[in-house]
Amino acid sequence: MPGGARVDRGFHAIAFAAGLLVLAILALIAYTTTSKAWPAFAHQGVSFVTGRSWDPNVNHFGALDFVYGTLLTAVIALVLAVPASLGIALFITELAPKGWRTAVTYVVDLLAAIPSVVYGFWGIAVLESPAARFYTNIANSLGRVPVLSRLFGGPAHGASFMTAGVILAVMITPIITSLSREALITVPQEDKNGAIAMGATRWEMLRVAVFPRVRSGLIGAAMLGLGRAMGETIAVALVVGSSHKITSHLFRSGDTMASVIAHNFPEATGLHHAALIGLGVVLFAMTIVINMIARGIANRSMAMSGMAR
């Protein structure tokens, strides 16, 4: 067998083993966490996810409030971060002078390197008090509007779903921005120049020549940011307020699965300990499902783009 062929086969074997290793690690995590959480699942049954009462003193564990809080804060973060991230990515790739591109890219990458606990302390020390006053003003203004009152009415707290969502938005913006930028720069410059030469404005060029080709990449970037927002622990635990409730009011205190685990895991024992691990299993499953949905949307988007061309 020629030496080059042996090298190719060796490389193929190593790459195949690496792929299997990822699957094995994923399966091992799922198995070990599920086995440790099984006593809580067996005790509660389906009400572990659908129930709303979480009382370790009587061994009753219903995680629906925390599932709701996790999804709500992550959605708030995504709504705030995606437009900002896409705008920054477009500025870097389409508008910024060469010197500015390097500086802005460096700052974005630097934001991604800041530890989450620093964001959490910043939220407590700097953001929480001004946010409470700002939320109160919004509640006083919009709280009388019939539909908006369900979101912004009532008492406002600095430690709330909204504050946690804002912190998460700041944390995931560098991730979404970097991935969006990498997707945008894959579009050949000749295609952009051709659209401009045919009389398209810059926005029309982006809409016709750029966005259809990078739609799947942008969706993937947003979903990766969503996964990061759902799993964030320390920063959210410091600013969400730790209140077990389901409410449509964004300025009220709440809780997430990750923050409950962070607050209670050190002193938990017995069934309570298993229930907290169960929260991690549910969060793990939710992340996988969301990524599968995102992959399906991205693949469908790619197929539609190919048909359009």
C-alpha positions in Angstrom: 0.0 0.0 0.0 1.5 3.4 -0.9 2.5 5.7 1.9 0.0 8.4 1.0 -2.9 5.9 1.1 -1.8 4.7 4.5 -1.7 8.2 5.8 -5.2 8.9 4.4 -6.6 5.7 6.0 -5.0 6.6 9.3 -6.4 10.1 9.1 -9.9 8.7 8.3 -9.7 6.4 11.3 -8.6 9.2 13.7 -11.3 11.5 12.5 -13.9 8.7 12.8 -12.8 7.9 16.3 -13.0 11.6 17.3 -16.6 11.7 16.0 -17.5 8.6 17.9 -15.8 10.1 21.0 -18.1 13.1 20.9 -21.2 10.8 20.7 -19.9 8.6 23.5 -19.3 11.6 25.8 -22.8 12.9 25.0 -24.3 9.5 25.7 -22.3 9.2 29.0 -23.5 12.5 30.2 -27.1 11.7 29.4 -26.8 8.3 31.1 -25.0 9.4 34.3 -27.2 12.4 35.0 -30.4 10.6 34.2 -29.5 7.7 36.5 -28.7 10.0 39.4 -31.9 12.0 38.8 -34.1 8.8 38.3 -35.3 8.7 42.0 -36.9 12.1 41.5 -38.4 11.2 38.2 -39.8 8.0 39.6 -41.2 9.9 42.6 -42.8 12.7 40.7 -43.5 11.1 37.3 -44.6 13.5 34.6 -45.5 16.1 37.1 -41.8 16.8 37.6 -42.1 18.9 34.4 -45.7 19.8 34.4 -46.1 20.6 38.2 -45.7 24.0 39.7 -45.0 23.2 43.4 -41.4 23.0 44.4 -41.2 22.2 48.1 -38.2 20.1 49.2 -39.5 20.0 52.8 -42.3 17.7 51.7 -40.4 16.1 48.8 -42.6 17.7 46.1 -40.8 18.8 43.0 -42.6 20.5 40.1 -40.2 22.3 37.7 -42.7 24.1 35.4 -42.0 27.5 37.0 -38.3 27.1 36.4 -38.8 25.9 32.8 -40.9 28.9 32.1 -38.3 31.3 33.6 -35.5 29.7 31.6 -37.3 30.0 28.4 -38.5 33.6 29.1 -35.1 35.0 30.0 -33.5 33.2 27.0 -36.2 34.6 24.6 -35.7 38.1 26.1 -32.0 37.8 25.5 -32.5 36.6 22.0 -34.9 39.4 21.1 -32.4 42.0 22.3 -29.2 40.4 21.1 -30.0 39.2 17.6 -30.7 42.7 16.1 -27.7 44.2 17.9 -25.4 41.3 16.9 -26.5 41.4 13.2 -26.0 45.1 13.1 -22.5 44.8 14.5 -21.6 42.0 12.1 -22.9 44.0 9.2 -20.9 47.1 10.3 -17.7 45.0 10.5 -18.2 43.3 7.2 -19.8 46.0 5.1 -19.4 49.5 6.5 -16.4 49.9 8.8 -13.1 51.1 7.5 -10.3 48.6 7.7 -8.8 50.0 10.8 -12.2 50.1 12.6 -12.9 46.4 11.7 -9.9 45.2 13.6 -10.7 47.3 16.6 -14.4 46.4 16.8 -13.7 42.7 16.2 -11.2 42.8 19.1 -13.6 44.4 21.4 -16.4 41.9 20.5 -14.0 39.0 21.1 -12.9 40.6 24.4 -16.5 40.7 25.6 -16.8 37.0 25.0 -13.8 36.3 27.3 -15.3 38.1 30.3 -16.3 35.6 33.0 -20.1 35.3 33.6 -19.7 36.0 37.3 -18.3 39.5 36.4 -21.5 40.2 34.3 -23.5 39.1 37.3 -21.7 41.4 39.7 -22.0 44.2 37.2 -25.7 43.6 37.1 -26.1 43.7 40.9 -23.7 46.7 41.5 -24.5 48.9 38.5 -27.7 47.8 36.6 -30.2 46.6 39.3 -31.0 50.0 41.0 -31.3 52.1 37.8 -33.2 49.3 36.1 -35.8 49.3 38.9 -36.4 53.0 38.4 -36.5 52.6 34.7 -38.9 49.7 34.9 -41.2 51.6 37.3 -41.4 54.5 34.8 -42.3 52.1 32.0 -44.9 50.4 34.2 -46.4 53.7 35.1 -46.6 54.7 31.4 -47.6 51.4 29.8 -49.3 49.7 32.7 -52.7 51.3 31.8 -52.6 50.0 28.2 -54.8 46.9 28.1 -52.5 44.6 26.2 -49.1 45.9 27.3 -50.2 45.9 30.9 -49.8 42.1 30.9 -46.1 42.5 30.1 -45.1 45.8 31.7 -47.7 46.6 34.4 -47.7 46.0 38.1 -44.8 46.4 40.6 -41.4 46.5 39.0 -38.2 45.0 40.5 -34.6 45.5 39.6 -33.9 41.8 40.1 -36.3 40.4 37.5 -36.8 38.4 34.3 -36.0 41.5 32.2 -32.7 42.3 34.0 -31.6 38.6 33.6 -32.5 38.8 29.9 -30.5 42.0 29.5 -27.5 40.5 31.1 -27.8 37.4 29.0 -28.2 39.5 25.9 -24.9 41.2 26.6 -23.3 37.9 27.2 -24.5 36.2 24.0 -24.0 39.2 21.7 -20.3 38.4 21.1 -21.1 34.8 20.2 -23.9 35.6 17.8 -21.8 38.5 16.3 -18.7 36.4 15.7 -20.7 33.6 14.0 -22.8 36.0 12.0 -19.6 37.8 10.8 -18.1 34.5 9.7 -21.2 33.7 7.8 -21.4 37.1 6.1 -17.8 37.1 4.9 -18.4 33.8 3.0 -20.4 35.7 0.3 -18.0 36.5 -2.6 -17.4 40.2 -3.1 -18.0 39.8 -6.8 -21.6 39.0 -6.1 -22.0 42.1 -4.0 -20.3 44.2 -6.6 -22.6 42.8 -9.3 -25.7 43.7 -7.4 -24.4 47.2 -6.9 -23.5 47.5 -10.6 -27.0 46.6 -11.6 -28.3 49.6 -9.6 -29.2 48.0 -6.3 -28.8 50.1 -3.1 -26.7 48.7 -0.4 -29.8 47.4 1.5 -31.1 45.8 -1.7 -27.7 44.2 -2.3 -27.8 42.7 1.2 -31.4 41.5 0.9 -30.9 39.9 -2.6 -27.2 38.8 -2.7 -26.2 38.3 1.0 -29.0 37.3 3.3 -30.4 34.4 1.2 -27.0 32.8 1.2 -26.2 33.2 4.8 -29.6 32.6 6.3 -28.8 29.2 7.7 -25.6 30.5 9.2 -27.4 33.3 10.9 -30.1 30.9 12.3 -27.3 28.7 13.6 -25.6 31.7 15.3 -28.9 32.7 17.0 -29.6 29.2 18.2 -26.1 28.8 19.6 -26.7 32.0 21.5 -30.1 30.7 22.7 -28.4 27.6 24.0 -25.8 29.6 25.9 -28.6 31.8 27.3 -30.6 28.9 28.5 -27.6 27.3 30.3 -26.1 30.3 31.9 -26.0 30.0 35.7 -24.1 32.4 37.9 -25.0 35.7 36.2 -28.7 34.8 36.1 -28.7 33.5 39.6 -27.5 36.9 40.8 -30.0 39.1 39.0 -33.2 37.1 38.4 -34.6 37.5 41.9 -35.3 33.8 42.9 -39.1 33.8 43.0 -41.0 30.6 42.1 -43.8 31.9 39.9 -45.1 32.0 36.4 -46.1 35.5 35.4 -46.3 37.4 32.1 -44.9 40.5 33.8 -41.4 41.0 32.6 -40.4 43.2 35.5 -41.2 40.7 38.2 -38.7 38.4 39.9 -38.5 34.8 38.9 -36.1 31.8 38.6 -34.5 29.5 36.1 -33.4 25.9 36.2 -29.8 26.8 36.2 -30.1 29.4 39.0 -32.1 27.0 41.2 -29.3 24.4 40.8 -26.7 27.0 41.7 -28.5 28.2 44.8 -29.5 24.9 46.2 -27.1 22.2 45.1 -24.4 22.6 47.8 -26.7 21.8 50.7 -29.2 19.4 48.9 -29.4 15.8 50.0 -31.4 12.7 49.1 -34.4 13.3 46.8 -33.8 17.0 46.7 -30.3 16.3 45.3 -31.8 14.0 42.7 -34.4 16.6 41.7 -31.8 19.2 41.1 -29.9 16.8 38.9 -33.2 16.2 37.2 -33.5 19.9 36.4 -30.1 19.6 34.7 -31.4 16.6 32.7 -34.5 18.6 31.6 -32.3 21.5 30.6 -30.0 19.2 28.7 -33.0 17.7 26.8 -34.4 21.1 26.0 -31.1 22.3 24.6 -30.9 19.2 22.4 -34.5 19.6 21.1 -33.9 23.3 20.3 -30.7 22.6 18.5 -32.5 19.9 16.4 -35.2 22.3 15.5 -32.6 24.9 14.6 -30.8 22.4 12.4 -34.1 21.5 10.7 -34.8 25.2 10.0 -31.3 25.8 8.8 -31.4 22.8 6.4 -34.8 23.9 5.1 -33.5 27.4 4.6 -30.5 26.1 2.6 -32.8 24.0 0.5 -35.1 26.9 -0.3 -32.1 29.1 -1.1 -30.8 26.4 -3.5 -34.2 26.2 -5.3 -34.4 30.0 -5.5 -31.0 30.0 -7.3 
